[in-house]
Amino acid sequence: MVWPHGIKLAVYLINSYFGDLNAKVCDCLLRRGTQPLAQVVRFTELSRENVRNCLLVLIHHNCVQAFAVQQEGAFGEAPKVFTQYMALFDNIIHKLRFPKFIEIVSEELGKECEEIFEGLLQHGRLSLSQIIDRYKQTSNQDWNHRNDSKQNKIGDRTDNIPAQTLEQRALAAAAPMESLRFLVETDTWNNSEEKTDIKTMDVKCGTKRKQDNLESNTELLDTDEKKVLWRANFEEFIRRLRHKACVANVKVNVHNDAAIILAATLELSRHSETKLRIDNSVPQSINAIYDEVIKREGGLGMDLERIRASLGELGCKAPLMEIDETYSVDLKNIIEQARIEEVESIVLKRYGREAYRMFRLLSKNDHLLETDKISDTTFVEKKDALKILFKLWKDDYLDMKKVITPGARQSEFVLWKINKQSLWLHVLDEMYHAALNLRLRITHEQEQEKEILQMPRERLVGELGDRYRRLRKVRITLESSLMNLDDSLMLFHDF
């Protein structure tokens, strides 16, 4: 799925971090999809060397994934290998939420791990020796006793790649969901063959790819070009932020007990050997949930019946047999309700309370509603209701259908409905647009006061001090707004 303003935001972020040439290459891949080097050179009108350098930078910073496709040659000819390049839109947008990722590491793993993690975010991928060298440069503490501590899921390596479609396999190499380790080739470009700093995958077009082609090749480990690199595991951070958002939503819309129980269930799911699904938490026994709940603040006084009641309010069905009393929470429904509330809030702010009441009525009905029915139920005059409904339809918040009754005296009815899937995509693109505007505003404010930012702090007195304090206040407000908006972005795209 391509979001026009999402692409603009991603390209702007790349421009901010890596310059306009890298942004041009990224823009080409985002708009045109997966491309070989020759096509990128053609469409960007940059030199081959510039494109190669840009691709290396973007690959190293986890913004582009390279993979090789093997195509059968003509009769009597050897198979040909083509290297393709794919922009990783999600990884680029993740740059917006780096402060949130750093906060999670700081809270859960401490200051030392935070310093290591910042290095991974700053440099994209680092070898263990590079991580150690950087840590020593930023800290005078001895590293020896920390070599194998607190690695958990800060860094990310993978042993294999699951059998999926061509681009899904390539994407999995860059973003393995559950793996802890991966081996990465740090190849260099040469004139005879295109190479990348990642493990390429030989795939025959039109044939099923074999799993052993994607497994770690032990022979490659003996070469000088093979090196283990570490990078941030974005998927783990998004999972934790998803859980945090679900708990916060339940606390507001159900009650605090349910939020405590949901947090306990999700914590158990995170440590379970069973692969965590996005739509549901991993099924857990009532006893395990109870043991986890009473460890939490506010959960000590809960008994089993109170926990069962709250699980019921979370939408969990009572088990048929008490022998195997397990519960799984429907996260998909919680997220769906949070999305509806988010859009209802937008409608209220943008179109007013009457529009909000009509939109809320439609959001609770999956079938088409006639104008008179909407007007009567929401106590809005039909003339005003029709005007508001047409406004919402024009702005892509509603679907409209006209029905003409058969017979001599034909009548026309206008029916209305919310198509949630298309609405989510529309709202998401609007959010990307708003995020881009906020980033542009932050950059504009900094450019306007560039000389103030370059001055020593002791010289910022009087009028200069006032200008500095104003800039600081404006920047804090804008960046706070951007972080809040990013919460909504994740709700509609990542969760």
Protein Blocks (a to p, Z undefined) as FASTA:
>chain_A
ZZfklmmmmmmmmmmmnojklmmmmmmmmmnopadfklmmmmnopafklmmmmmmmmmmn
opaccddddddddehiacdddddddddfklmmmmmmmmmmmmmmmmmnojklmmmmmmmm
mnopacfklmmmmmmmmpcbdfklmmmgoklmmbccdfbdcdddfklmmmmmmmcfkbmb
dcdddddddfkbccdfbdcddddehiacdfklmmccfklmmpmkbccdddddfklmmmmm
mmmmmmmmmmmmmmmklmmmmmmmmmmmmmpmbdcdfkbccdddfklmmmmmmmpghilm
pcfklmmmmmmmnopacdfblklccddddfklmmmmmmmmmmmmmmmmmnojklmmmmmm
mmmpcbdcdfklmmmmnopafklmmmmmmmmmmnopaccdddddedjbdcddddddddfk
lmmmmmmmmmmmmmmmmmmmmmmmmmmmmmmmmpcfklmgcjllmmmmmmmmmmmmmmmm
mmmmmmmmmmmmmZZ
